[in-house]
Amino acid sequence: MTNEHTPEQVRERVDDLYRTESRRIFATLIRLLGDFDLAEDALHEAFRVAMEQWPGDGVPANPRAWLVSTGRFKAIDALRRRARFDTSLDEVAERLDHDTSMTIEQGDEDIADDRLRLIFTCCHPALPPEARVALTLREVCGLTTEAIAHAFLTNPPTLAKRIVRAKAKIREAHLPYEVPSRAELPERLDTVLQVIYLVFNEGYSASSGETLTRPDLSGEALRLGQLLVELLPEPEAMGLLALMLLHEARRAARTSPEGDLILLEDQDRSLWNQEQIAEGTALVERAWSLGQFGPYTLQAAIAALHSAAPTVAATDWAQIVGLYDLLVQVTPSPVVEINRAVAVAMRDGPAAGLTLIDAILGRGDLTAYHLAHSARGELCRQLGRTVEARASYQQALALAQQEPERRFLERRLANLSD
C-alpha cells in the first residue's frame, strides 16, 4: 500500500481507474462469477469499498487485482446472504469460493483474453442482431442504456428489456464465455465485425434524423475496432479498422457549417485527417500482405485509393472498379453493384454507369434504396436527361429519412428547374 496520497488524490485516482480500467475489471469479473448482473454489482461494490478504504490504507500496489479480488469476494458474500432465502445460491457461492481456476493475479494477456471473451459473448450469433449491438455498447463500451437508446432512436425501457432478454438468453442457453476455436473463428468473428461496423455506420451516416453523423457512435466503433485488432490481429479485423479510419478521416469535409451534405467530389481535401489516413492505409497494406481479401479489406483498399487521390479526376478509377469486381465475387450484393456502377461511370462515362444501374433496378433490387435512385438521377443529369433525372431525384427524396440528404436532393431538383 502507498500512503503518500491525500484523500482528494485518492478520489482522483479511483475516478481515473474507473474511467480507464472498469470495463477490463468487469470483463474479468464476468469470467470469475459467470453472470453479467452479478459482475456489474461486484464492480460497483469494489469501487465503493476502494473509496472507503484507500484514503486511510493507501492505494494498493496492484489496484486492478485488488478491485477484482474485492469485487469477487463481495459478490460471494452477497450470494451467501441471499442463500438464506434460496438454498441453491449457497451451492453457487461455495463453487465460486473454492474454484481454484479463478486466479486473481493476472497479466495483461489474461486481461486481454477476458475482454475478447466479453466481445464474443455479446456478439454471439444466437442473440438477435439488435441485441448484439445494444449488449456490446452497454457491456463492452460501458455506454448507458439512455445513450444507446438515443443513438438508435429507441426508447430506454424498450432497449433495457432488449438487454435483459439478451443476458437471460446467454444464461439460459449456457452460451460460452470464451474465444471461439480456430475452426469456429471465421463465422464468429464475422458477427463481431458486423456489430462494430453497424455501430460505426450509424455514427458515420445516421439512418435518420436531423444530423448526418453521430461522432460519439463512430468513436465507440473505432475504439472497439482498435481493441479487437490489438487482441486478435486477424486480416479482416485490420481491414474493418482501416475502413473505419479512412472514412472517419473525411468527417470534417462531409458537411458544411450549416450541416448540409457535401459530396466526395466537392469536399475540401485539405480538411481530411492525414494521420487517420496514414494509419488506415498502413492497416490495409498489413491486411493485404497476409493474402486474405475479405469484404472489409477490399472496401478499405477502395477507400485508401480515394484518400490517396488529390482530386476526383486523379483517382485511379480503373483500380477501384477492379476492386469492386473482387468485392462482388466475395460479397454479392446489389448495393455493392450500385457502388461499382458509379465507379464504372467515373471510368467509362455516365452512360456506361446508367446502363448498369438500370439493370439492377430493373431486376427489382433496391427499389426502396434512396441512394440507388439518387445515383441514377445524378447520371441522368450529367447526360442532360432532365425529365428522368427529376423523376429519380423525386423517388430518392420520397425514400430518404435523413434531413441533410433530403435538403441535398431538394437542391438538386431546384437546380434542374433553372
C-alpha positions in Angstrom: 0.0 0.0 0.0 1.1 3.6 -0.6 0.2 6.3 1.9 1.5 9.4 0.3 -1.8 10.4 -1.3 -4.3 12.9 0.2 -8.0 11.9 0.3 -8.5 14.2 -2.7 -5.7 12.5 -4.6 -7.1 9.1 -3.8 -10.5 10.1 -5.0 -9.0 11.3 -8.3 -7.1 8.0 -8.6 -10.2 6.0 -8.0 -12.1 8.1 -10.6 -9.2 7.6 -13.1 -9.2 3.9 -12.5 -12.9 3.7 -13.1 -12.6 5.6 -16.4 -9.6 3.5 -17.7 -10.0 0.1 -16.1 -13.6 -0.5 -15.1 -14.5 -2.4 -18.4 -11.4 -4.6 -18.1 -12.2 -5.4 -14.4 -15.9 -6.0 -15.4 -14.8 -8.5 -18.1 -12.7 -10.4 -15.6 -15.4 -10.4 -13.0 -17.8 -11.9 -15.6 -15.3 -14.7 -16.1 -14.9 -15.3 -12.4 -18.6 -15.0 -11.5 -20.3 -16.3 -14.7 -23.1 -13.7 -14.6 -23.4 -10.2 -16.1 -25.6 -8.7 -13.4 -23.6 -10.2 -10.5 -20.4 -8.9 -12.1 -21.9 -5.4 -12.5 -22.9 -5.3 -8.9 -19.5 -6.6 -7.8 -17.7 -3.9 -9.9 -19.6 -1.1 -8.2 -19.1 -2.7 -4.8 -15.4 -2.9 -5.3 -15.1 0.8 -6.3 -17.3 1.7 -3.3 -15.0 -0.1 -0.9 -12.0 1.5 -2.5 -13.4 4.9 -1.9 -13.9 4.0 1.8 -10.6 2.2 2.5 -7.9 3.7 0.3 -7.9 7.2 1.8 -6.8 5.5 5.1 -5.0 2.4 4.0 -3.4 3.8 0.8 -3.6 2.7 -2.8 -2.7 -0.9 -3.4 0.4 -1.7 -5.4 -1.8 -3.5 -7.9 -5.1 -1.7 -7.8 -6.7 -3.6 -10.6 -6.1 -7.0 -8.9 -7.3 -5.6 -5.6 -10.5 -4.4 -7.2 -11.1 -7.7 -9.0 -10.5 -9.6 -5.7 -12.7 -7.3 -3.7 -15.5 -7.4 -6.2 -15.4 -11.2 -6.3 -15.5 -11.6 -2.5 -18.3 -9.1 -2.2 -20.3 -11.0 -4.8 -19.8 -14.3 -2.9 -20.8 -12.6 0.3 -23.9 -11.3 -1.3 -24.8 -14.7 -2.7 -24.4 -16.3 0.8 -26.7 -13.7 2.3 -29.3 -14.4 -0.3 -28.8 -18.1 0.2 -30.9 -17.8 3.4 -33.9 -17.4 1.1 -32.7 -19.5 -1.8 -30.6 -22.5 -0.8 -29.5 -23.1 -4.4 -27.4 -19.9 -4.2 -25.3 -21.4 -1.3 -24.0 -24.1 -3.7 -23.1 -21.4 -6.3 -21.3 -19.4 -3.6 -19.3 -22.4 -2.5 -18.4 -23.3 -6.0 -17.2 -19.7 -6.7 -15.3 -19.6 -3.5 -13.4 -22.9 -4.0 -12.8 -22.9 -7.7 -9.0 -23.0 -7.9 -9.0 -22.0 -11.5 -10.2 -18.5 -10.6 -6.8 -16.7 -10.3 -6.9 -13.1 -9.4 -3.4 -12.0 -10.1 -3.5 -11.6 -13.9 -1.1 -10.4 -16.5 -2.0 -8.1 -19.4 -2.5 -11.1 -21.6 -5.1 -12.6 -19.3 -7.0 -9.3 -19.0 -7.0 -9.1 -22.8 -8.4 -12.6 -23.1 -11.2 -11.6 -20.7 -12.1 -8.5 -22.9 -12.0 -10.6 -26.0 -14.3 -13.3 -24.4 -16.7 -10.5 -23.5 -16.9 -9.2 -27.0 -17.6 -12.6 -28.5 -20.2 -13.3 -25.9 -22.1 -10.0 -26.5 -21.9 -10.7 -30.3 -22.9 -14.4 -30.1 -24.9 -15.4 -33.3 -27.6 -17.0 -31.0 -28.6 -13.4 -30.0 -30.8 -11.2 -32.2 -28.8 -8.7 -34.2 -30.2 -5.7 -32.4 -29.5 -7.3 -29.0 -25.8 -7.8 -30.0 -25.4 -4.1 -30.7 -27.1 -3.0 -27.5 -25.3 -5.5 -25.3 -21.9 -4.7 -26.9 -22.3 -0.9 -26.4 -23.6 -1.4 -22.8 -21.2 -4.1 -21.5 -18.0 -3.7 -23.6 -18.1 0.1 -24.1 -19.9 1.0 -20.9 -22.5 3.3 -22.5 -25.6 4.0 -20.6 -28.9 2.5 -21.7 -30.2 6.0 -22.2 -27.3 6.9 -24.5 -27.7 3.8 -26.6 -31.5 4.3 -26.9 -31.0 7.9 -28.0 -28.4 6.9 -30.6 -30.7 4.3 -32.2 -33.9 6.2 -31.8 -35.4 3.7 -29.3 -37.0 4.5 -26.0 -34.9 3.5 -23.0 -37.4 1.0 -21.5 -37.5 -0.9 -24.8 -33.8 -1.0 -25.0 -33.4 -2.1 -21.4 -35.7 -5.0 -22.0 -33.7 -6.0 -25.0 -30.5 -6.1 -22.9 -32.2 -8.0 -20.1 -33.5 -10.6 -22.6 -30.1 -11.0 -24.2 -28.5 -11.6 -20.8 -31.2 -14.2 -20.0 -30.5 -15.9 -23.3 -26.8 -16.1 -22.5 -27.6 -17.6 -19.1 -30.3 -20.0 -20.0 -28.7 -21.2 -23.2 -25.3 -21.5 -21.5 -23.7 -19.6 -24.2 -19.9 -20.0 -23.7 -17.9 -17.1 -22.3 -14.8 -17.8 -24.4 -12.9 -17.0 -27.5 -14.0 -19.4 -30.3 -11.7 -22.1 -31.5 -9.7 -21.5 -34.7 -12.2 -23.6 -36.6 -15.2 -21.5 -35.4 -13.4 -18.2 -35.6 -14.2 -17.1 -39.2 -18.0 -17.3 -38.7 -17.9 -15.9 -35.1 -15.5 -13.1 -36.0 -17.7 -12.1 -38.9 -20.6 -11.5 -36.4 -18.4 -9.3 -34.2 -17.2 -7.3 -37.2 -20.8 -6.8 -38.4 -21.8 -5.4 -35.0 -18.8 -3.0 -34.9 -19.5 -1.8 -38.5 -23.2 -1.3 -37.8 -22.3 0.9 -34.9 -19.8 2.8 -37.0 -22.2 3.3 -39.9 -24.9 4.6 -37.6 -22.4 7.2 -36.3 -20.8 8.0 -39.7 -24.1 8.3 -41.6 -27.1 8.2 -39.3 -30.0 6.3 -40.8 -32.4 9.1 -40.0 -32.7 12.4 -38.1 -31.6 16.0 -38.2 -27.8 15.4 -38.4 -25.7 13.5 -40.9 -23.3 12.0 -38.4 -23.1 10.8 -34.8 -19.4 11.2 -33.8 -20.0 9.6 -30.4 -21.1 6.3 -32.0 -18.4 6.2 -34.7 -15.9 6.9 -32.0 -17.1 3.9 -29.9 -16.9 1.7 -33.0 -13.3 2.9 -33.7 -12.3 2.1 -30.1 -13.9 -1.4 -30.4 -12.1 -1.9 -33.7 -8.8 -0.9 -32.2 -9.3 -3.1 -29.2 -10.2 -6.1 -31.5 -7.1 -5.6 -33.6 -4.9 -5.4 -30.5 -6.5 -8.6 -29.1 -7.0 -10.5 -32.3 -4.9 -9.2 -35.3 -6.9 -11.1 -38.0 -6.8 -9.7 -41.5 -10.5 -8.8 -41.6 -10.3 -7.1 -38.2 -7.5 -4.9 -39.6 -9.5 -4.3 -42.8 -12.5 -3.1 -40.8 -10.5 -0.8 -38.6 -8.7 0.5 -41.8 -12.1 1.1 -43.5 -13.5 3.0 -40.5 -10.4 5.1 -40.1 -10.3 6.1 -43.8 -14.0 7.0 -43.7 -13.7 8.9 -40.4 -10.7 10.9 -41.8 -13.2 12.6 -44.2 -15.7 13.6 -41.5 -14.8 17.3 -41.3 -15.2 17.7 -45.0 -18.5 15.8 -45.4 -20.8 18.6 -44.1 -21.0 22.4 -44.4 -21.0 24.6 -41.3 -24.8 24.6 -41.7 -24.9 20.7 -41.6 -25.5 20.2 -45.3 -24.1 17.2 -47.2 -21.0 17.7 -49.3 -20.3 15.1 -52.0 -16.9 13.5 -52.3 -16.1 15.4 -55.5 -16.9 18.7 -53.8 -15.0 18.1 -50.5 -12.1 20.2 -49.4 -9.5 17.5 -49.2 -7.2 19.7 -47.0 -9.7 19.0 -44.2 -9.1 15.3 -44.4 -7.3 13.9 -41.3 -4.0 12.7 -42.7 -3.0 10.9 -39.5 -6.1 8.7 -39.8 -5.4 8.2 -43.5 -1.8 7.1 -42.8 -2.9 4.7 -40.1 -5.7 3.3 -42.2 -3.6 2.9 -45.3 -0.9 1.1 -43.2 -3.5 -1.3 -41.9 -4.8 -2.0 -45.4 -1.3 -2.9 -46.6 -0.7 -5.1 -43.5 -4.0 -6.9 -44.1 -3.4 -7.2 -47.8 0.1 -8.7 -47.2 -1.5 -11.6 -45.5 -3.1 -12.7 -48.7 -6.7 -12.9 -47.5 -9.1 -10.5 -49.2 -12.3 -10.3 -47.3 -15.1 -7.7 -47.8 -13.8 -5.2 -45.2 -10.2 -5.3 -46.6 -11.4 -4.8 -50.1 -13.6 -1.9 -49.1 -10.7 -0.4 -47.2 -8.5 -0.7 -50.2 -11.1 1.2 -52.2 -11.2 3.9 -49.5 -7.4 4.1 -49.5 -7.4 4.9 -53.2 -9.9 7.7 -52.7 -7.8 9.0 -49.8 -4.6 9.0 -51.8 -6.0 10.9 -54.8 -5.6 14.7 -54.8 -8.8 15.2 -56.8 -11.7 13.1 -58.1 -10.3 13.3 -61.6 -6.9 12.0 -60.5 -8.4 9.0 -58.7 -7.4 5.5 -60.0 -10.9 4.6 -61.1 -9.7 1.6 -63.1 -8.2 0.0 -60.0 -11.3 0.9 -58.0 -13.5 -0.9 -60.5 -11.2 -3.9 -60.3 -11.5 -4.0 -56.5 -15.3 -3.8 -56.8 -15.2 -6.7 -59.2 -13.5 -8.7 -56.5 -15.9 -7.4 -53.9 -18.9 -8.5 -55.9 -17.4 -12.0 -56.1 -16.7 -12.1 -52.3 -19.9 -10.5 -51.2 -22.6 -10.5 -53.9 -24.8 -7.5 -53.1 -26.9 -5.1 -55.2 -25.6 -2.2 -53.0 -22.0 -3.2 -54.0 -23.2 -3.4 -57.6 -24.6 0.2 -57.4 -21.3 1.4 -56.0 -19.4 -0.4 -58.8 -21.7 1.2 -61.4 -20.8 4.6 -60.1 -17.1 3.8 -60.3 -17.7 2.5 -63.9 -19.4 5.8 -64.7 -16.3 7.6 -63.5 -14.0 5.4 -65.6 -16.1 5.0 -68.7 -18.6 7.8 -68.6 -22.2 8.3 -67.2 -23.9 6.3 -69.9 -22.0 3.1 -69.0 -22.8 3.6 -65.4 -26.5 4.3 -66.1 -26.9 1.1 -68.1 -25.6 -0.9 -65.1 -27.9 0.9 -62.6 -31.0 0.5 -64.8 -30.2 -3.3 -65.0 -30.0 -3.5 -61.2 -33.3 -1.5 -60.6 -34.9 -3.5 -63.5 -34.4 -6.7 -61.5 -36.5 -5.2 -58.7 -33.4 -4.9 -56.5 -33.0 -1.7 -54.4 -36.3 -0.1 -55.5 -36.6 1.2 -51.9 -33.0 2.2 -51.6 -32.8 6.0 -52.0 -29.1 6.1 -52.9 -29.8 4.0 -56.0 -32.3 6.5 -57.3 -30.1 9.4 -56.3 -27.2 7.9 -58.3 -29.4 7.3 -61.3 -30.7 10.9 -61.0 -27.1 12.2 -61.0 -26.1 10.2 -64.1 -29.2 11.3 -66.0 -28.4 14.9 -65.0 -24.9 14.6 -66.4 -26.3 13.2 -69.7 -28.9 16.0 -70.0 -31.8 13.7 -69.5 -33.6 16.2 -67.2 -37.0 14.6 -67.1 -35.6 11.2 -66.0 -33.2 13.0 -63.6 -36.1 14.8 -61.9 -38.1 11.6 -61.6 -35.2 9.7 -60.0 -34.4 12.6 -57.6 -38.1 12.7 -56.6 -38.1 9.0 -55.9 -34.9 9.3 -53.8 -36.4 12.2 -51.9 -39.6 10.2 -51.1 -37.4 7.5 -49.6 -34.7 9.5 -47.8 -35.0 9.7 -44.0 -32.1 11.9 -43.2 -32.6 15.7 -43.3 -29.2 16.7 -44.8 -29.8 14.2 -47.6 -33.3 15.5 -48.2 -32.0 19.0 -48.4 -29.4 17.9 -50.9 -31.9 16.2 -53.1 -34.2 19.3 -52.9 -31.3 21.4 -54.1 -30.6 19.1 -57.0 -34.3 19.2 -58.0 -34.3 23.0 -57.8 -31.2 23.3 -60.0 -32.9 21.1 -62.6 -35.7 23.6 -62.8 -33.4 26.5 -63.5 
